[in-house]
């Protein structure tokens, strides 16, 4: 299995074990947003950077995107729904640095480049939040 995919699975396992949400790994996060009926959390392997460390070792940095999507409740409080989603994103961001040690993987960064997508909110009444997380590992060759 690729380093990027195994990193995504590591994240999914940690999120599912945390009780915060139920997550799945996908390669294609596309879903018809109009048909979204429950909150959806997906982890997508996004990129891999390889950098030579020494003659015999390389540092691999795997980037995964975590997308959280939920439909706004009909007639519901938009601000409260966005706050709930951002609270889940905060909770996920809080646990990400603590995972990976068992697999000899180190957390590098977590960023939330999109707290929510105004276009999805306005046009589809869907809250989409994206977290981008980077983990690194060093491998000998």
N, C-alpha and C positions, 0 to 999 in steps of 0.2 A: 504494500500500500504506500502511496506517496506521502511525503512529509506533510504536505498541505492538507491532504484528506485525513491523515491520522491526527493532526492538530485539531481539525474541525470535530472529529469524533470525540476527542478528549474534552473539548468544550461542551459538546452535547451531553456527554455522560455526567460532567460536573453540574451543568444546569439542571438536568433531570434529577440528580441526587440531592440538589439543594432544596427542592420543593417549591422554588419560586415560580417555575413554569415547566411546561413540557416542550422540549425542543427536538427538532429533527435536523439532520444534515441533508442538504440538497445541493445539486450542482446548478440547477436552474431555478431561481426563486420565483419565477413568474407564476402568478396565479391571477385569474380574473378577479380583480378587486371587488367587482360588483357582487360576486357570489361568496365573498368572505362572510362566514357566519359566526365564527368564534375567533378568539385571539390566537394568532399564529406566531410562533417563534422558530425561525430557521437560521441555521449556521451554514454559510457558504464559503468554501475555500476560495480565496480571492487572488493571492499572488505568493510568489516565493522568490527570495533574494538569496544568492549564494556569494559568500565572500571568503577568500582564502585567509586563514588565520596564520598557519605555519606551513612548512613544506608538506606536512602530512595531515593537516586538519583544515576543515572548512566550517564556517558558521552559516547556518541556514536560518533565515527569518521568514516565517510563514505568517501571512496576513489572512485573517478570516473576518467576514462581515456577518454581524448578527442582526437580522431584521425582525422587528416586532411589529405586527400589524393587527389592528382591531377596528371593527366597524363601530361608528358612533351609535349609541342607542337612539331610537326614534324619540324625539322630543326631550332627549336628555341634556344635561348640562355639559356643554362642550368643554369649558374650562376644567371641570372636574374630571372628565374623561381623559383629557390631555395630561393633567396632573397625575392621574393613576398610571398612565402609560410611562410618564417620565420617572415615576417612583419605581416601576419595574425596571426600567433602564438603569437607574441608579443602583438598584439591588444587584443586577447582573454585573455592572461595572465594579461593584464592591468585591464580588467573589472572584473575578477573573485573575487578579494578581496572585491569588493563593493556590491556583491549580498548576499542575505540570511537573512538580518536583519528582513525583514517582516515575515519570517518563524521561527524566533528565532534560526537561524543557523549562525554559525560564521566561516569565512574562516580561515583555519589553514596554509596551504602551497600550493604553486603551483610550480611544477618543470617541466622541459621539458627534459625528459631523452633521447629523440631521436629527434634532430633537423631535421634529415632526415635519412632514411634507405639506406645506400650505396647499399645493395643487391637489393632492389626494384628499385632503380635508375638505376643501371647497367643492371639488367636482364629484367625489365619490363618497364623501362622508366616512373616510377611512383614515385612521391615525397610523402613520408609518414612521417608526423610529429606527435608526441604524446606529449600531456600535461597530467600530473597527478596532480589532485587537491584534497585536503582534506578539508572537512567541518566537524564541530563538533556541537553537540547539547546536552543539558543536559535534561534528562527526569526523572520525579519522578515516583516511583512505590509504 
